[in-house]
């Protein structure tokens, strides 16, 4: 059974929703929401949160993937740090 992403309407609070998750599960959930919300504002909100979480963590192996998915749409602060 495939799991649905949360509704991308204006009443959806991603911050509150994602507060239920920590660590790798939080990152996986943010990327899932972003994937299921492609082309919608919720996609960039989820990718921004994933990026910010990764920057604060020691687990950077997924950082390039997130930056690639952002694809410059959030400005230079969300470009790949080398």
N, C-alpha and C positions, 0 to 999 in steps of 0.2 A: 504494500500500500504506500503510495507516494504521499509525502507530507506537504501540505500547502504552506506557502509563506503567508505572513500576516497581511491583512488588507492594507493597501497603500493609500487609504483615504486620509483626509486631513485630521480625522479623529484618532488616528493611530499614533501612539507615543513610543517610538523606538527606544528611547532612553529607558523608559519604565519597563518595557518588554525585555530588553537585553540585561537589565539589572538582575534578572533571575539566573544568569549564567556567569561563570568565571573561567579563566584560563583558556585552554584549547577549545573547550565547548563554546565559550563566548565568541572566539574568533570564527569557529566553524559556523555558528549560527548567524553572525554578521555577514559572512560570505554567502551563506545560503539565502538570506534576505536580499542581498545585493543581486544575486543571480536571478532570483524570482521576480525582482523589481526592475529588471533591465529597462533603461530608457525613461525611468520615472525618477522624480526627486528622491524617493526613498533609497534608490540604488546608491546615489552619491552620499547620502547621509550614512548609510551602512558602511560604505567603503572608507569614508572619512573616519568613522569610529574605529574600524579595523586598523587603519593606518596609525592612528593615534595610540591605540593599544599596543601595537607592535613596536612602536618607537620607545615605549616605556618598558618593554620586556627584554629578556635575554634571548628570546626565541625569534631570531630574525630570518630564518630560512624561508618564510612565506612573504616577507616584506617585498621582494621584487615582484611577486605575483600581484600583490595589492596595488603597488604603484603602477604596474602595467594596466591593470583594470581601471584605475582612475584616469589614466591616459591624458594627463594635463588638465582635466576638466575642473580641478579644484585649485588651480594656480601653482606657482612655483614652490610654495611651502610643502607641496605634496609630490614633489619630484624625487627621483631616486638619489639618496645620499650615498656617497661612495667613500 
